[in-house]
Amino acid sequence: CELHNFKMALNYHSYSDMLIYPWGYIGNFYTPDSAVFVNHSMLMTSQNNYLFGTGNQTVGYNTNGDSDDWCY
C-alpha cells in the first residue's frame, strides 16, 4: 500500500454482507472522515442492503489491527 497513491481502500465482510470502515480499534470512535465514509457507504449499499459502519457497529466487537484502520 505504501508504494501506491491509493485514494480509497474498501473492505467488505462478504460472509455477513457488511461494509466496514475505520476506526475499528475502539468502539464508536469516529475519524475526521467518518461523514465521508457514511455517505459513500449509504450509496454503495443502497442496492445490496449491506450493513455498514465501524467494526463495533457491524460485527459487534472492536477490530484491532484490521486493514481498514491500517490503510486509513
C-alpha positions in Angstrom: 0.0 0.0 0.0 2.8 2.4 0.8 4.2 2.1 -2.7 1.0 3.4 -4.3 -1.1 6.5 -4.1 -4.4 5.0 -3.3 -7.3 7.4 -2.8 -9.6 4.9 -1.0 -9.5 1.4 0.2 -12.7 -0.5 0.6 -13.1 -3.7 2.6 -16.2 -5.8 3.0 -17.2 -8.7 5.1 -18.7 -10.8 2.3 -19.8 -13.7 4.6 -22.1 -11.3 6.6 -22.8 -8.7 3.9 -21.1 -5.8 5.7 -19.1 -2.7 4.6 -16.7 -1.8 7.4 -14.8 1.4 7.8 -12.4 2.9 10.4 -11.9 3.2 13.3 -12.2 -0.4 14.4 -9.8 -0.5 17.3 -12.1 1.4 19.7 -15.9 1.2 19.7 -17.9 4.1 18.4 -14.9 6.2 17.8 -15.1 8.3 14.7 -12.4 9.5 12.3 -12.3 13.1 10.9 -13.6 11.5 7.6 -16.5 9.5 9.2 -19.1 11.6 7.4 -17.5 10.8 4.1 -17.4 7.1 4.9 -21.1 7.1 5.9 -22.1 9.0 2.7 -20.1 6.6 0.5 -21.5 3.6 2.4 -25.1 4.7 2.0 -24.6 5.0 -1.8 -22.7 1.7 -2.1 -25.2 -0.3 0.0 -28.4 1.2 -1.4 -28.9 -1.7 -3.8 -27.5 -4.6 -1.8 -28.7 -3.6 1.7 -25.3 -4.4 3.3 -24.9 -3.3 6.9 -22.3 -0.6 7.2 -20.3 1.1 9.9 -17.3 0.6 12.1 -16.3 -2.8 13.3 -18.1 -2.3 16.6 -21.3 -1.3 14.7 -21.2 -4.1 12.2 -19.5 -7.3 13.6 -20.2 -6.3 17.1 -16.7 -6.1 18.5 -13.6 -4.0 18.2 -11.3 -5.0 15.3 -7.8 -4.1 16.4 -5.2 -4.3 13.7 -7.6 -4.5 10.7 -6.7 -3.4 7.2 -9.3 -0.6 7.3 -7.5 1.2 10.1 -4.1 0.5 8.7 -4.9 1.8 5.2 -6.6 4.9 6.7 
